[in-house]
Amino acid sequence: MDFRFEIKKEGDRTVIQVAGELKGQGVAELERLCRETTGPLALELSNLRSSGPGGVQLIRELAGHGVAISGVSPYMELVLEM
């Protein structure tokens, strides 16, 4: 498995920590986790090493829908064009 997700609660907000490479099955799993989460949501990406096109698109869509994004490395910031 090239990816790992850790889910934490910070007050009323759910934080999903994404680690590894976000592609293929990982994109589908992250999308499912986000869809099942109620209330405020945040993604913590400090341990995200790389992402395929599907992962980039999902992160962009989530950010566009108000999901807080933190911990973006300079490399991933360029990839995501955030």
PDB file with one MODEL, atoms N, CA, C and O in Angstrom:
MODEL        1
ATOM      1  N   MET A   1       0.860  -1.184   0.000  1.00  0.00           N
ATOM      2  CA  MET A   1       0.000   0.000   0.000  1.00  0.00           C
ATOM      3  C   MET A   1       0.896   1.233   0.000  1.00  0.00           C
ATOM      4  O   MET A   1       1.782   1.375   0.843  1.00  0.00           O
ATOM      5  N   ASP A   2       0.652   2.118  -0.953  1.00  0.00           N
ATOM      6  CA  ASP A   2       1.466   3.311  -1.109  1.00  0.00           C
ATOM      7  C   ASP A   2       0.910   4.533  -0.397  1.00  0.00           C
ATOM      8  O   ASP A   2       1.509   5.608  -0.446  1.00  0.00           O
ATOM      9  N   PHE A   3      -0.221   4.377   0.258  1.00  0.00           N
ATOM     10  CA  PHE A   3      -0.866   5.508   0.916  1.00  0.00           C
ATOM     11  C   PHE A   3      -1.345   5.085   2.305  1.00  0.00           C
ATOM     12  O   PHE A   3      -1.494   3.902   2.611  1.00  0.00           O
ATOM     13  N   ARG A   4      -1.579   6.109   3.130  1.00  0.00           N
ATOM     14  CA  ARG A   4      -2.115   5.856   4.467  1.00  0.00           C
ATOM     15  C   ARG A   4      -2.922   7.076   4.875  1.00  0.00           C
ATOM     16  O   ARG A   4      -2.530   8.214   4.617  1.00  0.00           O
ATOM     17  N   PHE A   5      -4.062   6.818   5.521  1.00  0.00           N
ATOM     18  CA  PHE A   5      -4.898   7.892   6.034  1.00  0.00           C
ATOM     19  C   PHE A   5      -5.048   7.715   7.532  1.00  0.00           C
ATOM     20  O   PHE A   5      -5.231   6.603   8.027  1.00  0.00           O
ATOM     21  N   GLU A   6      -4.968   8.814   8.237  1.00  0.00           N
ATOM     22  CA  GLU A   6      -5.223   8.816   9.677  1.00  0.00           C
ATOM     23  C   GLU A   6      -6.289   9.871   9.930  1.00  0.00           C
ATOM     24  O   GLU A   6      -6.163  11.013   9.491  1.00  0.00           O
ATOM     25  N   ILE A   7      -7.329   9.480  10.636  1.00  0.00           N
ATOM     26  CA  ILE A   7      -8.446  10.387  10.886  1.00  0.00           C
ATOM     27  C   ILE A   7      -8.426  10.805  12.352  1.00  0.00           C
ATOM     28  O   ILE A   7      -8.369   9.963  13.247  1.00  0.00           O
ATOM     29  N   LYS A   8      -8.474  12.112  12.585  1.00  0.00           N
ATOM     30  CA  LYS A   8      -8.483  12.657  13.939  1.00  0.00           C
ATOM     31  C   LYS A   8      -9.623  13.659  14.064  1.00  0.00           C
ATOM     32  O   LYS A   8     -10.054  14.257  13.078  1.00  0.00           O
ATOM     33  N   LYS A   9     -10.095  13.829  15.275  1.00  0.00           N
ATOM     34  CA  LYS A   9     -11.071  14.876  15.571  1.00  0.00           C
ATOM     35  C   LYS A   9     -10.349  16.006  16.284  1.00  0.00           C
ATOM     36  O   LYS A   9      -9.606  15.770  17.237  1.00  0.00           O
ATOM     37  N   GLU A  10     -10.565  17.226  15.827  1.00  0.00           N
ATOM     38  CA  GLU A  10     -10.053  18.424  16.480  1.00  0.00           C
ATOM     39  C   GLU A  10     -11.257  19.323  16.731  1.00  0.00           C
ATOM     40  O   GLU A  10     -11.667  20.097  15.866  1.00  0.00           O
ATOM     41  N   GLY A  11     -11.812  19.205  17.926  1.00  0.00           N
ATOM     42  CA  GLY A  11     -13.060  19.909  18.218  1.00  0.00           C
ATOM     43  C   GLY A  11     -14.165  19.307  17.384  1.00  0.00           C
ATOM     44  O   GLY A  11     -14.383  18.095  17.417  1.00  0.00           O
ATOM     45  N   ASP A  12     -14.875  20.151  16.625  1.00  0.00           N
ATOM     46  CA  ASP A  12     -15.954  19.635  15.774  1.00  0.00           C
ATOM     47  C   ASP A  12     -15.466  19.300  14.362  1.00  0.00           C
ATOM     48  O   ASP A  12     -16.241  18.842  13.523  1.00  0.00           O
ATOM     49  N   ARG A  13     -14.192  19.528  14.112  1.00  0.00           N
ATOM     50  CA  ARG A  13     -13.621  19.312  12.777  1.00  0.00           C
ATOM     51  C   ARG A  13     -12.949  17.950  12.672  1.00  0.00           C
ATOM     52  O   ARG A  13     -12.261  17.511  13.594  1.00  0.00           O
ATOM     53  N   THR A  14     -13.157  17.285  11.534  1.00  0.00           N
ATOM     54  CA  THR A  14     -12.479  16.028  11.243  1.00  0.00           C
ATOM     55  C   THR A  14     -11.276  16.339  10.370  1.00  0.00           C
ATOM     56  O   THR A  14     -11.396  17.022   9.353  1.00  0.00           O
ATOM     57  N   VAL A  15     -10.106  15.831  10.777  1.00  0.00           N
ATOM     58  CA  VAL A  15      -8.874  16.038  10.018  1.00  0.00           C
ATOM     59  C   VAL A  15      -8.422  14.692   9.468  1.00  0.00           C
ATOM     60  O   VAL A  15      -8.242  13.729  10.214  1.00  0.00           O
ATOM     61  N   ILE A  16      -8.243  14.642   8.166  1.00  0.00           N
ATOM     62  CA  ILE A  16      -7.720  13.445   7.522  1.00  0.00           C
ATOM     63  C   ILE A  16      -6.282  13.728   7.128  1.00  0.00           C
ATOM     64  O   ILE A  16      -6.009  14.582   6.285  1.00  0.00           O
ATOM     65  N   GLN A  17      -5.361  12.993   7.756  1.00  0.00           N
ATOM     66  CA  GLN A  17      -3.948  13.115   7.411  1.00  0.00           C
ATOM     67  C   GLN A  17      -3.656  12.146   6.282  1.00  0.00           C
ATOM     68  O   GLN A  17      -3.936  10.951   6.386  1.00  0.00           O
ATOM     69  N   VAL A  18      -3.090  12.670   5.201  1.00  0.00           N
ATOM     70  CA  VAL A  18      -2.795  11.875   4.015  1.00  0.00           C
ATOM     71  C   VAL A  18      -1.285  11.679   3.945  1.00  0.00           C
ATOM     72  O   VAL A  18      -0.526  12.645   4.023  1.00  0.00           O
ATOM     73  N   ALA A  19      -0.846  10.416   3.797  1.00  0.00           N
ATOM     74  CA  ALA A  19       0.582  10.120   3.729  1.00  0.00           C
ATOM     75  C   ALA A  19       0.863   9.208   2.541  1.00  0.00           C
ATOM     76  O   ALA A  19       0.035   8.376   2.170  1.00  0.00           O
ATOM     77  N   GLY A  20       2.030   9.377   1.957  1.00  0.00           N
ATOM     78  CA  GLY A  20       2.461   8.504   0.866  1.00  0.00           C
ATOM     79  C   GLY A  20       2.139   9.079  -0.489  1.00  0.00           C
ATOM     80  O   GLY A  20       2.274  10.280  -0.725  1.00  0.00           O
ATOM     81  N   GLU A  21       1.708   8.195  -1.385  1.00  0.00           N
ATOM     82  CA  GLU A  21       1.392   8.561  -2.767  1.00  0.00           C
ATOM     83  C   GLU A  21      -0.109   8.430  -2.987  1.00  0.00           C
ATOM     84  O   GLU A  21      -0.679   7.356  -2.793  1.00  0.00           O
ATOM     85  N   LEU A  22      -0.740   9.507  -3.386  1.00  0.00           N
ATOM     86  CA  LEU A  22      -2.186   9.519  -3.578  1.00  0.00           C
ATOM     87  C   LEU A  22      -2.504   9.251  -5.043  1.00  0.00           C
ATOM     88  O   LEU A  22      -2.442  10.152  -5.880  1.00  0.00           O
ATOM     89  N   LYS A  23      -2.844   8.010  -5.337  1.00  0.00           N
ATOM     90  CA  LYS A  23      -3.207   7.639  -6.708  1.00  0.00           C
ATOM     91  C   LYS A  23      -4.053   6.370  -6.650  1.00  0.00           C
ATOM     92  O   LYS A  23      -4.122   5.705  -5.617  1.00  0.00           O
ATOM     93  N   GLY A  24      -4.687   6.048  -7.757  1.00  0.00           N
ATOM     94  CA  GLY A  24      -5.454   4.810  -7.869  1.00  0.00           C
ATOM     95  C   GLY A  24      -6.454   4.599  -6.750  1.00  0.00           C
ATOM     96  O   GLY A  24      -7.337   5.425  -6.518  1.00  0.00           O
ATOM     97  N   GLN A  25      -6.302   3.479  -6.061  1.00  0.00           N
ATOM     98  CA  GLN A  25      -7.219   3.104  -4.992  1.00  0.00           C
ATOM     99  C   GLN A  25      -7.228   4.135  -3.865  1.00  0.00           C
ATOM    100  O   GLN A  25      -8.258   4.335  -3.222  1.00  0.00           O
ATOM    101  N   GLY A  26      -6.100   4.787  -3.622  1.00  0.00           N
ATOM    102  CA  GLY A  26      -6.035   5.794  -2.571  1.00  0.00           C
ATOM    103  C   GLY A  26      -6.960   6.966  -2.828  1.00  0.00           C
ATOM    104  O   GLY A  26      -7.556   7.504  -1.895  1.00  0.00           O
ATOM    105  N   VAL A  27      -7.086   7.368  -4.091  1.00  0.00           N
ATOM    106  CA  VAL A  27      -7.982   8.470  -4.449  1.00  0.00           C
ATOM    107  C   VAL A  27      -9.422   8.080  -4.138  1.00  0.00           C
ATOM    108  O   VAL A  27     -10.167   8.855  -3.539  1.00  0.00           O
ATOM    109  N   ALA A  28      -9.804   6.882  -4.547  1.00  0.00           N
ATOM    110  CA  ALA A  28     -11.170   6.406  -4.289  1.00  0.00           C
ATOM    111  C   ALA A  28     -11.440   6.304  -2.789  1.00  0.00           C
ATOM    112  O   ALA A  28     -12.527   6.654  -2.329  1.00  0.00           O
ATOM    113  N   GLU A  29     -10.466   5.831  -2.034  1.00  0.00           N
ATOM    114  CA  GLU A  29     -10.633   5.694  -0.579  1.00  0.00           C
ATOM    115  C   GLU A  29     -10.757   7.063   0.085  1.00  0.00           C
ATOM    116  O   GLU A  29     -11.603   7.246   0.960  1.00  0.00           O
ATOM    117  N   LEU A  30      -9.927   8.026  -0.316  1.00  0.00           N
ATOM    118  CA  LEU A  30     -10.015   9.365   0.256  1.00  0.00           C
ATOM    119  C   LEU A  30     -11.350  10.003  -0.086  1.00  0.00           C
ATOM    120  O   LEU A  30     -11.967  10.649   0.761  1.00  0.00           O
ATOM    121  N   GLU A  31     -11.799   9.826  -1.322  1.00  0.00           N
ATOM    122  CA  GLU A  31     -13.094  10.374  -1.716  1.00  0.00           C
ATOM    123  C   GLU A  31     -14.214   9.782  -0.859  1.00  0.00           C
ATOM    124  O   GLU A  31     -15.116  10.500  -0.428  1.00  0.00           O
ATOM    125  N   ARG A  32     -14.156   8.476  -0.615  1.00  0.00           N
ATOM    126  CA  ARG A  32     -15.161   7.816   0.223  1.00  0.00           C
ATOM    127  C   ARG A  32     -15.120   8.373   1.647  1.00  0.00           C
ATOM    128  O   ARG A  32     -16.164   8.683   2.219  1.00  0.00           O
ATOM    129  N   LEU A  33     -13.930   8.499   2.216  1.00  0.00           N
ATOM    130  CA  LEU A  33     -13.801   9.025   3.578  1.00  0.00           C
ATOM    131  C   LEU A  33     -14.385  10.430   3.688  1.00  0.00           C
ATOM    132  O   LEU A  33     -15.093  10.746   4.644  1.00  0.00           O
ATOM    133  N   CYS A  34     -14.084  11.261   2.709  1.00  0.00           N
ATOM    134  CA  CYS A  34     -14.588  12.637   2.736  1.00  0.00           C
ATOM    135  C   CYS A  34     -16.106  12.669   2.598  1.00  0.00           C
ATOM    136  O   CYS A  34     -16.773  13.460   3.265  1.00  0.00           O
ATOM    137  N   ARG A  35     -16.648  11.824   1.748  1.00  0.00           N
ATOM    138  CA  ARG A  35     -18.093  11.775   1.534  1.00  0.00           C
ATOM    139  C   ARG A  35     -18.819  11.324   2.799  1.00  0.00           C
ATOM    140  O   ARG A  35     -19.924  11.790   3.080  1.00  0.00           O
ATOM    141  N   GLU A  36     -18.208  10.425   3.557  1.00  0.00           N
ATOM    142  CA  GLU A  36     -18.839   9.886   4.766  1.00  0.00           C
ATOM    143  C   GLU A  36     -18.670  10.790   5.982  1.00  0.00           C
ATOM    144  O   GLU A  36     -19.310  10.565   7.010  1.00  0.00           O
ATOM    145  N   THR A  37     -17.828  11.796   5.881  1.00  0.00           N
ATOM    146  CA  THR A  37     -17.565  12.694   7.001  1.00  0.00           C
ATOM    147  C   THR A  37     -18.628  13.776   7.068  1.00  0.00           C
ATOM    148  O   THR A  37     -18.962  14.403   6.062  1.00  0.00           O
ATOM    149  N   THR A  38     -19.156  13.988   8.268  1.00  0.00           N
ATOM    150  CA  THR A  38     -20.120  15.064   8.464  1.00  0.00           C
ATOM    151  C   THR A  38     -19.435  16.186   9.231  1.00  0.00           C
ATOM    152  O   THR A  38     -18.526  15.944  10.025  1.00  0.00           O
ATOM    153  N   GLY A  39     -19.870  17.388   8.994  1.00  0.00           N
ATOM    154  CA  GLY A  39     -19.284  18.537   9.676  1.00  0.00           C
ATOM    155  C   GLY A  39     -18.045  19.035   8.967  1.00  0.00           C
ATOM    156  O   GLY A  39     -17.699  18.558   7.886  1.00  0.00           O
ATOM    157  N   PRO A  40     -17.371  20.009   9.589  1.00  0.00           N
ATOM    158  CA  PRO A  40     -16.180  20.593   8.975  1.00  0.00           C
ATOM    159  C   PRO A  40     -15.091  19.544   8.742  1.00  0.00           C
ATOM    160  O   PRO A  40     -14.892  18.641   9.555  1.00  0.00           O
ATOM    161  N   LEU A  41     -14.397  19.685   7.622  1.00  0.00           N
ATOM    162  CA  LEU A  41     -13.380  18.725   7.214  1.00  0.00           C
ATOM    163  C   LEU A  41     -12.098  19.447   6.841  1.00  0.00           C
ATOM    164  O   LEU A  41     -12.129  20.533   6.261  1.00  0.00           O
ATOM    165  N   ALA A  42     -10.974  18.836   7.176  1.00  0.00           N
ATOM    166  CA  ALA A  42      -9.665  19.373   6.795  1.00  0.00           C
ATOM    167  C   ALA A  42      -8.782  18.229   6.318  1.00  0.00           C
ATOM    168  O   ALA A  42      -8.892  17.102   6.801  1.00  0.00           O
ATOM    169  N   LEU A  43      -7.908  18.531   5.366  1.00  0.00           N
ATOM    170  CA  LEU A  43      -6.882  17.590   4.925  1.00  0.00           C
ATOM    171  C   LEU A  43      -5.540  18.113   5.374  1.00  0.00           C
ATOM    172  O   LEU A  43      -5.233  19.292   5.192  1.00  0.00           O
ATOM    173  N   GLU A  44      -4.739  17.247   5.959  1.00  0.00           N
ATOM    174  CA  GLU A  44      -3.388  17.587   6.391  1.00  0.00           C
ATOM    175  C   GLU A  44      -2.448  16.806   5.479  1.00  0.00           C
ATOM    176  O   GLU A  44      -2.437  15.575   5.498  1.00  0.00           O
ATOM    177  N   LEU A  45      -1.653  17.531   4.674  1.00  0.00           N
ATOM    178  CA  LEU A  45      -0.884  16.913   3.599  1.00  0.00           C
ATOM    179  C   LEU A  45       0.629  16.926   3.807  1.00  0.00           C
ATOM    180  O   LEU A  45       1.371  16.707   2.849  1.00  0.00           O
ATOM    181  N   SER A  46       1.107  17.171   5.013  1.00  0.00           N
ATOM    182  CA  SER A  46       2.558  17.294   5.215  1.00  0.00           C
ATOM    183  C   SER A  46       3.317  16.008   4.904  1.00  0.00           C
ATOM    184  O   SER A  46       4.514  16.061   4.624  1.00  0.00           O
ATOM    185  N   ASN A  47       2.652  14.853   4.946  1.00  0.00           N
ATOM    186  CA  ASN A  47       3.316  13.587   4.632  1.00  0.00           C
ATOM    187  C   ASN A  47       2.927  13.036   3.266  1.00  0.00           C
ATOM    188  O   ASN A  47       3.211  11.878   2.958  1.00  0.00           O
ATOM    189  N   LEU A  48       2.280  13.855   2.449  1.00  0.00           N
ATOM    190  CA  LEU A  48       1.943  13.452   1.089  1.00  0.00           C
ATOM    191  C   LEU A  48       3.174  13.652   0.216  1.00  0.00           C
ATOM    192  O   LEU A  48       3.617  14.783   0.015  1.00  0.00           O
ATOM    193  N   ARG A  49       3.731  12.553  -0.308  1.00  0.00           N
ATOM    194  CA  ARG A  49       4.948  12.626  -1.128  1.00  0.00           C
ATOM    195  C   ARG A  49       4.655  12.986  -2.569  1.00  0.00           C
ATOM    196  O   ARG A  49       5.383  13.773  -3.174  1.00  0.00           O
ATOM    197  N   SER A  50       3.588  12.415  -3.130  1.00  0.00           N
ATOM    198  CA  SER A  50       3.242  12.688  -4.521  1.00  0.00           C
ATOM    199  C   SER A  50       1.782  12.338  -4.744  1.00  0.00           C
ATOM    200  O   SER A  50       1.131  11.714  -3.906  1.00  0.00           O
ATOM    201  N   SER A  51       1.285  12.762  -5.906  1.00  0.00           N
ATOM    202  CA  SER A  51      -0.110  12.503  -6.227  1.00  0.00           C
ATOM    203  C   SER A  51      -0.247  12.335  -7.727  1.00  0.00           C
ATOM    204  O   SER A  51       0.381  13.054  -8.504  1.00  0.00           O
ATOM    205  N   GLY A  52      -1.074  11.377  -8.129  1.00  0.00           N
ATOM    206  CA  GLY A  52      -1.416  11.225  -9.530  1.00  0.00           C
ATOM    207  C   GLY A  52      -2.450  12.264  -9.912  1.00  0.00           C
ATOM    208  O   GLY A  52      -2.921  13.014  -9.058  1.00  0.00           O
ATOM    209  N   PRO A  53      -2.808  12.317 -11.187  1.00  0.00           N
ATOM    210  CA  PRO A  53      -3.782  13.310 -11.653  1.00  0.00           C
ATOM    211  C   PRO A  53      -5.130  13.231 -10.929  1.00  0.00           C
ATOM    212  O   PRO A  53      -5.735  14.267 -10.651  1.00  0.00           O
ATOM    213  N   GLY A  54      -5.605  12.033 -10.622  1.00  0.00           N
ATOM    214  CA  GLY A  54      -6.874  11.892  -9.915  1.00  0.00           C
ATOM    215  C   GLY A  54      -6.823  12.465  -8.516  1.00  0.00           C
ATOM    216  O   GLY A  54      -7.789  13.073  -8.057  1.00  0.00           O
ATOM    217  N   GLY A  55      -5.694  12.276  -7.828  1.00  0.00           N
ATOM    218  CA  GLY A  55      -5.523  12.830  -6.489  1.00  0.00           C
ATOM    219  C   GLY A  55      -5.448  14.343  -6.510  1.00  0.00           C
ATOM    220  O   GLY A  55      -6.026  15.013  -5.654  1.00  0.00           O
ATOM    221  N   VAL A  56      -4.730  14.885  -7.495  1.00  0.00           N
ATOM    222  CA  VAL A  56      -4.638  16.347  -7.643  1.00  0.00           C
ATOM    223  C   VAL A  56      -6.025  16.927  -7.877  1.00  0.00           C
ATOM    224  O   VAL A  56      -6.401  17.918  -7.251  1.00  0.00           O
ATOM    225  N   GLN A  57      -6.784  16.312  -8.775  1.00  0.00           N
ATOM    226  CA  GLN A  57      -8.128  16.791  -9.074  1.00  0.00           C
ATOM    227  C   GLN A  57      -9.022  16.734  -7.837  1.00  0.00           C
ATOM    228  O   GLN A  57      -9.769  17.675  -7.569  1.00  0.00           O
ATOM    229  N   LEU A  58      -8.950  15.628  -7.076  1.00  0.00           N
ATOM    230  CA  LEU A  58      -9.776  15.497  -5.878  1.00  0.00           C
ATOM    231  C   LEU A  58      -9.419  16.562  -4.848  1.00  0.00           C
ATOM    232  O   LEU A  58     -10.314  17.183  -4.276  1.00  0.00           O
ATOM    233  N   ILE A  59      -8.145  16.783  -4.604  1.00  0.00           N
ATOM    234  CA  ILE A  59      -7.732  17.804  -3.623  1.00  0.00           C
ATOM    235  C   ILE A  59      -8.213  19.177  -4.061  1.00  0.00           C
ATOM    236  O   ILE A  59      -8.709  19.950  -3.241  1.00  0.00           O
ATOM    237  N   ARG A  60      -8.074  19.491  -5.341  1.00  0.00           N
ATOM    238  CA  ARG A  60      -8.561  20.786  -5.859  1.00  0.00           C
ATOM    239  C   ARG A  60     -10.066  20.921  -5.656  1.00  0.00           C
ATOM    240  O   ARG A  60     -10.546  21.968  -5.223  1.00  0.00           O
ATOM    241  N   GLU A  61     -10.811  19.861  -5.969  1.00  0.00           N
ATOM    242  CA  GLU A  61     -12.268  19.909  -5.805  1.00  0.00           C
ATOM    243  C   GLU A  61     -12.651  20.089  -4.340  1.00  0.00           C
ATOM    244  O   GLU A  61     -13.540  20.876  -4.015  1.00  0.00           O
ATOM    245  N   LEU A  62     -11.976  19.357  -3.461  1.00  0.00           N
ATOM    246  CA  LEU A  62     -12.277  19.479  -2.035  1.00  0.00           C
ATOM    247  C   LEU A  62     -11.988  20.889  -1.540  1.00  0.00           C
ATOM    248  O   LEU A  62     -12.782  21.459  -0.792  1.00  0.00           O
ATOM    249  N   ALA A  63     -10.854  21.455  -1.953  1.00  0.00           N
ATOM    250  CA  ALA A  63     -10.516  22.826  -1.556  1.00  0.00           C
ATOM    251  C   ALA A  63     -11.562  23.798  -2.085  1.00  0.00           C
ATOM    252  O   ALA A  63     -11.936  24.741  -1.388  1.00  0.00           O
ATOM    253  N   GLY A  64     -12.039  23.581  -3.310  1.00  0.00           N
ATOM    254  CA  GLY A  64     -13.063  24.431  -3.899  1.00  0.00           C
ATOM    255  C   GLY A  64     -14.397  24.352  -3.178  1.00  0.00           C
ATOM    256  O   GLY A  64     -15.216  25.267  -3.270  1.00  0.00           O
ATOM    257  N   HIS A  65     -14.616  23.250  -2.458  1.00  0.00           N
ATOM    258  CA  HIS A  65     -15.850  23.073  -1.683  1.00  0.00           C
ATOM    259  C   HIS A  65     -15.662  23.455  -0.219  1.00  0.00           C
ATOM    260  O   HIS A  65     -16.511  23.140   0.616  1.00  0.00           O
ATOM    261  N   GLY A  66     -14.562  24.129   0.100  1.00  0.00           N
ATOM    262  CA  GLY A  66     -14.373  24.656   1.449  1.00  0.00           C
ATOM    263  C   GLY A  66     -13.624  23.764   2.407  1.00  0.00           C
ATOM    264  O   GLY A  66     -13.535  24.084   3.592  1.00  0.00           O
ATOM    265  N   VAL A  67     -13.075  22.645   1.936  1.00  0.00           N
ATOM    266  CA  VAL A  67     -12.274  21.795   2.817  1.00  0.00           C
ATOM    267  C   VAL A  67     -10.952  22.509   3.083  1.00  0.00           C
ATOM    268  O   VAL A  67     -10.276  22.940   2.148  1.00  0.00           O
ATOM    269  N   ALA A  68     -10.587  22.634   4.352  1.00  0.00           N
ATOM    270  CA  ALA A  68      -9.328  23.275   4.722  1.00  0.00           C
ATOM    271  C   ALA A  68      -8.170  22.354   4.354  1.00  0.00           C
ATOM    272  O   ALA A  68      -8.205  21.157   4.637  1.00  0.00           O
ATOM    273  N   ILE A  69      -7.147  22.919   3.722  1.00  0.00           N
ATOM    274  CA  ILE A  69      -5.966  22.165   3.302  1.00  0.00           C
ATOM    275  C   ILE A  69      -4.773  22.759   4.033  1.00  0.00           C
ATOM    276  O   ILE A  69      -4.562  23.971   4.005  1.00  0.00           O
ATOM    277  N   SER A  70      -3.981  21.894   4.697  1.00  0.00           N
ATOM    278  CA  SER A  70      -2.805  22.389   5.407  1.00  0.00           C
ATOM    279  C   SER A  70      -1.623  21.460   5.169  1.00  0.00           C
ATOM    280  O   SER A  70      -1.785  20.336   4.692  1.00  0.00           O
ATOM    281  N   GLY A  71      -0.432  21.943   5.507  1.00  0.00           N
ATOM    282  CA  GLY A  71       0.768  21.131   5.442  1.00  0.00           C
ATOM    283  C   GLY A  71       1.236  20.803   4.037  1.00  0.00           C
ATOM    284  O   GLY A  71       1.890  19.782   3.827  1.00  0.00           O
ATOM    285  N   VAL A  72       0.911  21.648   3.079  1.00  0.00           N
ATOM    286  CA  VAL A  72       1.282  21.374   1.689  1.00  0.00           C
ATOM    287  C   VAL A  72       2.763  21.692   1.487  1.00  0.00           C
ATOM    288  O   VAL A  72       3.203  22.810   1.752  1.00  0.00           O
ATOM    289  N   SER A  73       3.524  20.712   1.020  1.00  0.00           N
ATOM    290  CA  SER A  73       4.949  20.925   0.755  1.00  0.00           C
ATOM    291  C   SER A  73       5.109  21.853  -0.444  1.00  0.00           C
ATOM    292  O   SER A  73       4.189  21.984  -1.251  1.00  0.00           O
ATOM    293  N   PRO A  74       6.272  22.501  -0.570  1.00  0.00           N
ATOM    294  CA  PRO A  74       6.488  23.364  -1.734  1.00  0.00           C
ATOM    295  C   PRO A  74       6.294  22.616  -3.059  1.00  0.00           C
ATOM    296  O   PRO A  74       5.746  23.171  -4.011  1.00  0.00           O
ATOM    297  N   TYR A  75       6.739  21.367  -3.117  1.00  0.00           N
ATOM    298  CA  TYR A  75       6.567  20.573  -4.341  1.00  0.00           C
ATOM    299  C   TYR A  75       5.083  20.352  -4.627  1.00  0.00           C
ATOM    300  O   TYR A  75       4.623  20.588  -5.744  1.00  0.00           O
ATOM    301  N   MET A  76       4.333  19.900  -3.618  1.00  0.00           N
ATOM    302  CA  MET A  76       2.907  19.645  -3.829  1.00  0.00           C
ATOM    303  C   MET A  76       2.147  20.937  -4.097  1.00  0.00           C
ATOM    304  O   MET A  76       1.147  20.928  -4.814  1.00  0.00           O
ATOM    305  N   GLU A  77       2.605  22.033  -3.537  1.00  0.00           N
ATOM    306  CA  GLU A  77       1.971  23.310  -3.810  1.00  0.00           C
ATOM    307  C   GLU A  77       2.067  23.639  -5.299  1.00  0.00           C
ATOM    308  O   GLU A  77       1.103  24.119  -5.896  1.00  0.00           O
ATOM    309  N   LEU A  78       3.234  23.379  -5.896  1.00  0.00           N
ATOM    310  CA  LEU A  78       3.386  23.593  -7.330  1.00  0.00           C
ATOM    311  C   LEU A  78       2.493  22.652  -8.130  1.00  0.00           C
ATOM    312  O   LEU A  78       1.860  23.065  -9.102  1.00  0.00           O
ATOM    313  N   VAL A  79       2.443  21.388  -7.720  1.00  0.00           N
ATOM    314  CA  VAL A  79       1.607  20.408  -8.415  1.00  0.00           C
ATOM    315  C   VAL A  79       0.142  20.800  -8.332  1.00  0.00           C
ATOM    316  O   VAL A  79      -0.586  20.716  -9.322  1.00  0.00           O
ATOM    317  N   LEU A  80      -0.286  21.222  -7.171  1.00  0.00           N
ATOM    318  CA  LEU A  80      -1.691  21.573  -6.961  1.00  0.00           C
ATOM    319  C   LEU A  80      -2.027  22.978  -7.471  1.00  0.00           C
ATOM    320  O   LEU A  80      -3.198  23.305  -7.663  1.00  0.00           O
ATOM    321  N   GLU A  81      -0.997  23.809  -7.692  1.00  0.00           N
ATOM    322  CA  GLU A  81      -1.171  25.202  -8.084  1.00  0.00           C
ATOM    323  C   GLU A  81      -2.099  25.924  -7.121  1.00  0.00           C
ATOM    324  O   GLU A  81      -3.051  26.591  -7.526  1.00  0.00           O
ATOM    325  N   MET A  82      -1.796  25.773  -5.830  1.00  0.00           N
ATOM    326  CA  MET A  82      -2.610  26.393  -4.796  1.00  0.00           C
ATOM    327  C   MET A  82      -2.047  27.745  -4.423  1.00  0.00           C
ATOM    328  O   MET A  82      -2.600  28.428  -3.561  1.00  0.00           O
TER     329      MET A  82
ENDMDL
END
